Amino acid sequence: MKKKISLKVQIIVADYYKDITDSLTKSATSILKKNKIDFDIIYVPGVYEIPQLIKWNIKKNNINLFIALGCVIRGQTYHFEVISDSVGKALLDLVNNNPNTLISNGIINAYKKKQALDRSKSNNKNKGEEAANAMIRMIQCLI
């Protein structure tokens, strides 16, 4: 008889661009609810804080499941590249350095706000939906 595994996903949302991340969060939670996956949502001020909070919340010897949601939009300075690159690398490093940890990346990196809005609409290109679907597929690999 197969043991039932109880899994909970933490959704970490950087709500700096609330008009964009609200839609990402709604789509991600809809997918998780549809698949009967328990979750909670934690809000942070910006995407740079997402890996920091995930690191804080990783529990040793547990299955750790996170969905990172947020948005970075290119401005007039190099800040866009620094944040986009460092957050992506930090998320990957967290996974590589913490066995039993999965992170699905639903962070939008866009050149213009319109691109970000397009990728946060309630359709098949919504990054929140994509990240939640990726997490569901990874959970299916675990059980």
N, C-alpha and C positions, 0 to 999 in steps of 0.2 A: 504494500500500500504506500502510495506516494505521500510524503509529508506536505501539508499545505504551507506555503511560504507567505507570510504577511509582509507586504511591501508598501512603503510610503515614499512618495516623491516630494521633494522640496522644490518649489518653484521660486527662484530668486529673480525678482523683477527690479531693474533699475528704472525708476519712474521719472527720470529727468525730462523725457519727452512723453508725458502722460497720455497725450492724444494718440500716440502710436502704441505705447506699451499696453494701454487698456485693451486694445483690440487683440494684441498678441496673447495677453493673459486670458481673455475670454475664449479665444480659439483653443488654446492649450488646455484649459480646464474642461472645456466641452469634450475634447477627445479623451481625457483621462476619466471623466465621469462616464462617458459612453462605454469605456472599457473596464469600469468598476475598479479603478485604481485610486487608492486613497492618496491625498495630497494636502499640503499646506502651502501658503504663499507668504513670502517674506519680501518686504520692499526695502531697497537701498537707494541712496541718492543718485548714483551714476554707475555706469558699467565697470569702471575701475574698481568699485567696491564689491562686485559680484564674486571674483575669486577669493577675496579676503574673507567674505562671509562663508563661502563654501568651505574654505580651509578651517574656519572656526567650528563649523558644524559637522565635519567628518568625524565619525565614531570608529575607532579602531575595532577590528573584528566584526563589524556589522556590514550589511549591504547598504551602501550609500548611493542614493539616486537623486540627481539634481537636474533641473532644467533651468538654463540661464536665458533670461529674456531681457532685451534692452535695445538701445539704438545709439549709434554714433553717426553724426552727420558732419561731413567735411565743412570746415569753415575757412577762414583766411590764413590760418597758420598750420604748422606742422603737427599740432596737437592731435588731429584726426588719425594720422599714421601712427603716432606714438601710442595712443590709447588702443586703437584697433589691434595693432601688433602685440602689444604687451598683454592685453586681456586674453587674446587667443592663445598665446604661448602659456600664460599662467593657467588657463583652464586645462590645456593639454598636460602641463607639468603636474597638476593636481591628480589627474587620472593616472599618469605614469608612475607617480610616487605613492599612490594609495591604493593597494589592492582592494577589491570589492567596491570600488567607486566608479560610477558612470555619470558622465555629465553630457547632456544634450545641449548643443549650442544654438540658441534661437536669437542671437544678437544680430541685429541689422547693422551693416556698415554701408552707408550710402553717401553718394556725392551731393545729392540734393534732397531736400525734405520731401519733394513729390515722389522720388524713388522709395523713400522709407514708407510713406503713406501707402503707396501701391503694394508694397511687400507686407503691409499690416492689415490690408483689407480682408474681409471674411470671404475668401475664395481659396482655391487650391494653391496659391502662392504665398499664403500667410505663413510667416516664419514661426509663429507660435504653434500653429497646427503641425508644421513640418517637424519641429523639435519634439512635440508630444508624440507624434507618430514614430519618430526615431526611438524615443524612450520606450514606447510600447513594444517595438520590435526587439529591443535589447532585453527588456524584461522577459519576453518570450524565450529568449536564449538562455535565461537563468533558470526558468522553471520547466 
